[in-house]
C-alpha cells in the first residue's frame, strides 16, 4: 500500500501495477551495500531503486550509484 501511495503523490499510479515502497528498498540496500557501491536495478520500471539510492546518499553523504 505504501508503494501505491508514493506513486499517487507523484501522479504515476496508473502506469505501475505493483509498486514497491521506497522505504523497504532503502532498508534492504542499507543492509547490503557500502557508501560507494553501484546498484544494478534489474526491474527499472518505476525507478524505486534509483529513488532509494538517491535518498540514502542524501541522508548519509554516500556516493552510491545505480544502473
C-alpha positions as CSV (number, residue, x, y, z in Angstrom):
1,X,0.0,0.0,0.0
2,X,2.9,2.4,0.8
3,X,4.3,1.9,-2.7
4,X,1.0,2.8,-4.2
5,X,0.7,5.9,-2.0
6,X,4.1,7.1,-3.1
7,X,3.1,6.8,-6.8
8,X,-0.3,8.5,-6.1
9,X,1.6,11.5,-4.7
10,X,3.7,11.6,-7.9
11,X,0.7,11.1,-10.2
12,X,2.1,7.9,-11.6
13,X,-0.1,5.2,-10.2
14,X,-1.9,4.5,-13.5
15,X,1.4,3.3,-15.0
16,X,2.5,0.6,-12.5
17,X,0.5,-2.3,-11.2
18,X,2.7,-3.4,-8.2
19,X,4.9,-0.6,-7.0
20,X,7.4,-1.3,-4.2
21,X,7.8,1.1,-1.3
22,X,10.9,3.2,-1.4
23,X,11.4,2.8,2.4
24,X,11.5,-1.0,2.0
25,X,14.2,-0.8,-0.8
26,X,16.2,1.6,1.4
27,X,16.2,-0.8,4.3
28,X,17.3,-3.6,2.0
29,X,20.0,-1.6,0.3
30,X,21.3,-0.1,3.5
31,X,21.9,-3.6,4.9
32,X,23.9,-5.0,1.9
33,X,25.7,-2.1,0.2
34,X,28.5,0.3,1.1
35,X,28.6,4.1,0.6
36,X,30.5,3.8,-2.7
37,X,28.8,0.8,-4.3
38,X,27.0,0.6,-7.6
39,X,23.5,-0.9,-7.5
40,X,22.1,-2.8,-10.5
41,X,18.4,-2.4,-10.8
42,X,17.1,-5.4,-12.8
43,X,13.5,-4.1,-12.7
44,X,13.9,-0.5,-13.6
45,X,10.3,0.3,-14.1
46,X,9.2,2.9,-11.6
47,X,12.8,3.8,-10.6
48,X,12.1,2.8,-7.0
49,X,15.7,1.6,-6.5
50,X,17.1,4.7,-8.0
51,X,14.9,6.8,-5.7
52,X,16.1,4.8,-2.7
53,X,19.8,5.1,-3.6
54,X,19.5,8.9,-4.0
55,X,17.7,9.2,-0.7
56,X,20.3,7.1,1.1
57,X,23.1,9.3,-0.4
58,X,21.4,12.5,0.7
59,X,20.8,11.1,4.2
60,X,24.4,9.9,4.9
61,X,26.5,11.7,2.3
62,X,27.2,8.4,0.4
63,X,28.3,8.2,-3.2
64,X,26.3,5.2,-4.3
65,X,25.4,4.9,-7.9
66,X,22.7,3.0,-9.8
67,X,22.4,1.5,-13.2
